[in-house]
Amino acid sequence: MKFAFHLFATDAVKKLEPSWKKLEPMLKFSAEQVLIKELDQVKKCTLNVILQSDEELRELNIKALNHDYYTDILTFEIDQSAHMLSAELYISLERAQENALRFKLVSRNELARLVIHGMLHLAGYNDKLATEKKRMQRRERYFLTLLTKQHLIE
């Protein structure tokens, strides 16, 4: 499989987290594991992960989905065919940090979970209904365990 992973950060995020680029190997591994196990038919994937502030992601949520509220991640499938996938994940760094505090996690663990969450959406998982959400959370825990075994998260 050919996998092109790109991590970007807005200027607002670069001020909040100057070492944001160091997250790239862990986030790439997170996405790649979901690709291998959930999207095994994909032979070529391009994934852009864009770290944004809360306000930037809220503005995108309004413009793209007409949803006027804060969120931690937005997933956009740009193109998908039988063997190719192109997608973008927009993540609020501030929301990820808040989630980590609320759930007593390390923020990099929460960022990994958000990438996994977005990739699971691309694989067809949904989280609107309680049963769907439970199924998705089980898969998230499975992939987080893989990252822990690789010593990429705590």
C-alpha positions as a Markdown table, in Angstrom:
| # | Residue | x | y | z |
|---|---|---|---|---|
| 1 | Met | 0.0 | 0.0 | 0.0 |
| 2 | Lys | 1.2 | 3.5 | -0.8 |
| 3 | Phe | 0.4 | 5.9 | 2.0 |
| 4 | Ala | 1.1 | 9.7 | 1.8 |
| 5 | Phe | 0.5 | 11.3 | 5.2 |
| 6 | His | 0.8 | 15.1 | 5.7 |
| 7 | Leu | 0.5 | 16.9 | 9.0 |
| 8 | Phe | -0.3 | 20.6 | 8.9 |
| 9 | Ala | -0.9 | 23.2 | 11.6 |
| 10 | Thr | -2.4 | 26.7 | 11.4 |
| 11 | Asp | -0.5 | 29.6 | 12.8 |
| 12 | Ala | -2.8 | 29.6 | 15.9 |
| 13 | Val | -1.8 | 26.0 | 16.6 |
| 14 | Lys | 1.9 | 26.7 | 16.0 |
| 15 | Lys | 1.7 | 29.3 | 18.8 |
| 16 | Leu | -0.1 | 26.9 | 21.2 |
| 17 | Glu | 2.0 | 23.9 | 20.4 |
| 18 | Pro | 5.4 | 24.8 | 19.0 |
| 19 | Ser | 6.5 | 21.1 | 18.9 |
| 20 | Trp | 3.4 | 20.0 | 16.8 |
| 21 | Lys | 5.5 | 18.5 | 14.1 |
| 22 | Lys | 6.9 | 15.9 | 16.6 |
| 23 | Leu | 3.4 | 14.3 | 16.6 |
| 24 | Glu | 3.6 | 13.3 | 13.0 |
| 25 | Pro | 5.1 | 9.7 | 13.3 |
| 26 | Met | 2.5 | 8.8 | 16.0 |
| 27 | Leu | -0.4 | 10.2 | 14.1 |
| 28 | Lys | 0.7 | 8.6 | 10.9 |
| 29 | Phe | 1.0 | 5.2 | 12.6 |
| 30 | Ser | -2.5 | 5.7 | 14.0 |
| 31 | Ala | -4.0 | 6.3 | 10.6 |
| 32 | Glu | -2.0 | 3.6 | 8.9 |
| 33 | Gln | -3.2 | 0.9 | 11.4 |
| 34 | Val | -6.8 | 1.7 | 10.6 |
| 35 | Leu | -6.1 | 1.7 | 6.9 |
| 36 | Ile | -4.4 | -1.7 | 7.1 |
| 37 | Lys | -7.1 | -3.4 | 9.2 |
| 38 | Glu | -10.3 | -1.6 | 8.2 |
| 39 | Leu | -9.6 | -0.3 | 4.7 |
| 40 | Asp | -7.5 | -3.2 | 3.4 |
| 41 | Gln | -8.9 | -2.8 | -0.2 |
| 42 | Val | -7.2 | 0.6 | -0.4 |
| 43 | Lys | -3.9 | 0.4 | -2.2 |
| 44 | Lys | -3.2 | 4.2 | -2.4 |
| 45 | Cys | -4.1 | 6.7 | 0.3 |
| 46 | Thr | -3.4 | 10.4 | 0.7 |
| 47 | Leu | -4.3 | 11.8 | 4.1 |
| 48 | Asn | -4.0 | 15.3 | 5.3 |
| 49 | Val | -4.3 | 16.0 | 9.0 |
| 50 | Ile | -4.8 | 19.7 | 9.8 |
| 51 | Leu | -4.5 | 20.9 | 13.4 |
| 52 | Gln | -6.6 | 24.0 | 14.0 |
| 53 | Ser | -7.8 | 26.1 | 16.9 |
| 54 | Asp | -11.3 | 25.7 | 18.3 |
| 55 | Glu | -12.5 | 28.8 | 16.5 |
| 56 | Glu | -11.0 | 27.8 | 13.2 |
| 57 | Leu | -12.7 | 24.4 | 13.3 |
| 58 | Arg | -16.0 | 25.9 | 14.4 |
| 59 | Glu | -15.9 | 28.2 | 11.4 |
| 60 | Leu | -15.2 | 25.3 | 9.1 |
| 61 | Asn | -18.0 | 23.4 | 10.7 |
| 62 | Ile | -20.4 | 26.3 | 9.9 |
| 63 | Lys | -19.1 | 26.8 | 6.4 |
| 64 | Ala | -18.9 | 23.1 | 5.3 |
| 65 | Leu | -21.7 | 21.5 | 7.3 |
| 66 | Asn | -23.9 | 24.4 | 8.5 |
| 67 | His | -23.3 | 23.2 | 12.1 |
| 68 | Asp | -22.8 | 26.2 | 14.5 |
| 69 | Tyr | -21.0 | 24.4 | 17.3 |
| 70 | Tyr | -17.6 | 23.4 | 18.5 |
| 71 | Thr | -16.3 | 19.9 | 17.7 |
| 72 | Asp | -13.0 | 18.0 | 18.1 |
| 73 | Ile | -12.8 | 16.6 | 14.5 |
| 74 | Leu | -14.2 | 16.9 | 11.1 |
| 75 | Thr | -13.6 | 14.2 | 8.5 |
| 76 | Phe | -13.8 | 14.9 | 4.8 |
| 77 | Glu | -13.5 | 12.2 | 2.2 |
| 78 | Ile | -12.2 | 14.0 | -0.9 |
| 79 | Asp | -12.2 | 11.0 | -3.2 |
| 80 | Gln | -12.6 | 7.3 | -2.9 |
| 81 | Ser | -12.6 | 4.6 | -5.5 |
| 82 | Ala | -12.2 | 0.8 | -5.3 |
| 83 | His | -8.5 | 1.1 | -4.4 |
| 84 | Met | -7.8 | 4.7 | -3.7 |
| 85 | Leu | -8.7 | 7.1 | -0.9 |
| 86 | Ser | -8.0 | 10.8 | -0.5 |
| 87 | Ala | -9.2 | 12.5 | 2.7 |
| 88 | Glu | -8.7 | 15.3 | 5.2 |
| 89 | Leu | -9.0 | 15.3 | 9.0 |
| 90 | Tyr | -9.4 | 18.7 | 10.7 |
| 91 | Ile | -8.7 | 18.5 | 14.4 |
| 92 | Ser | -9.1 | 21.1 | 17.1 |
| 93 | Leu | -5.9 | 21.0 | 19.2 |
| 94 | Glu | -7.6 | 23.0 | 21.9 |
| 95 | Arg | -10.6 | 20.6 | 22.0 |
| 96 | Ala | -8.3 | 17.6 | 22.1 |
| 97 | Gln | -6.4 | 19.1 | 25.0 |
| 98 | Glu | -9.7 | 19.8 | 26.8 |
| 99 | Asn | -10.9 | 16.3 | 26.2 |
| 100 | Ala | -7.6 | 14.9 | 27.6 |
| 101 | Leu | -8.0 | 16.9 | 30.8 |
| 102 | Arg | -11.6 | 15.9 | 31.2 |
| 103 | Phe | -10.8 | 12.2 | 30.7 |
| 104 | Lys | -7.5 | 12.4 | 32.5 |
| 105 | Leu | -5.5 | 11.4 | 29.4 |
| 106 | Val | -2.3 | 12.6 | 27.9 |
| 107 | Ser | -3.1 | 15.0 | 25.0 |
| 108 | Arg | -1.1 | 13.0 | 22.5 |
| 109 | Asn | -3.3 | 10.0 | 23.3 |
| 110 | Glu | -6.4 | 12.0 | 22.6 |
| 111 | Leu | -5.0 | 13.3 | 19.3 |
| 112 | Ala | -4.2 | 9.7 | 18.3 |
| 113 | Arg | -7.8 | 8.7 | 19.2 |
| 114 | Leu | -9.2 | 11.5 | 17.1 |
| 115 | Val | -7.1 | 10.4 | 14.1 |
| 116 | Ile | -8.4 | 6.8 | 14.6 |
| 117 | His | -11.9 | 8.1 | 15.0 |
| 118 | Gly | -11.7 | 10.0 | 11.7 |
| 119 | Met | -10.2 | 7.1 | 9.9 |
| 120 | Leu | -13.0 | 4.8 | 11.2 |
| 121 | His | -15.5 | 7.2 | 9.8 |
| 122 | Leu | -13.8 | 6.9 | 6.4 |
| 123 | Ala | -14.0 | 3.1 | 6.9 |
| 124 | Gly | -17.8 | 3.4 | 7.2 |
| 125 | Tyr | -18.3 | 3.5 | 11.0 |
| 126 | Asn | -20.9 | 5.9 | 12.4 |
| 127 | Asp | -21.5 | 7.2 | 15.9 |
| 128 | Lys | -25.0 | 8.7 | 15.7 |
| 129 | Leu | -26.8 | 5.8 | 17.4 |
| 130 | Ala | -25.8 | 4.4 | 20.8 |
| 131 | Thr | -25.1 | 1.0 | 19.3 |
| 132 | Glu | -22.9 | 2.5 | 16.6 |
| 133 | Lys | -21.1 | 4.7 | 19.0 |
| 134 | Lys | -20.3 | 1.6 | 21.3 |
| 135 | Arg | -19.0 | -0.3 | 18.3 |
| 136 | Met | -16.8 | 2.6 | 17.2 |
| 137 | Gln | -15.4 | 3.1 | 20.7 |
| 138 | Arg | -14.5 | -0.6 | 20.8 |
| 139 | Arg | -12.5 | -0.2 | 17.6 |
| 140 | Glu | -10.9 | 3.0 | 18.9 |
| 141 | Arg | -9.7 | 1.2 | 22.1 |
| 142 | Tyr | -8.4 | -1.7 | 19.9 |
| 143 | Phe | -6.2 | 0.7 | 17.9 |
| 144 | Leu | -5.1 | 2.7 | 20.9 |
| 145 | Thr | -3.9 | -0.6 | 22.4 |
| 146 | Leu | -1.7 | -1.1 | 19.3 |
| 147 | Leu | -0.2 | 2.3 | 19.8 |
| 148 | Thr | 0.5 | 1.6 | 23.5 |
| 149 | Lys | 2.2 | -1.7 | 22.5 |
| 150 | Gln | 4.4 | 0.3 | 20.1 |
| 151 | His | 5.2 | 2.8 | 22.9 |
| 152 | Leu | 3.8 | 5.6 | 20.8 |
| 153 | Ile | 1.3 | 6.6 | 23.5 |
| 154 | Glu | 1.0 | 6.1 | 27.2 |
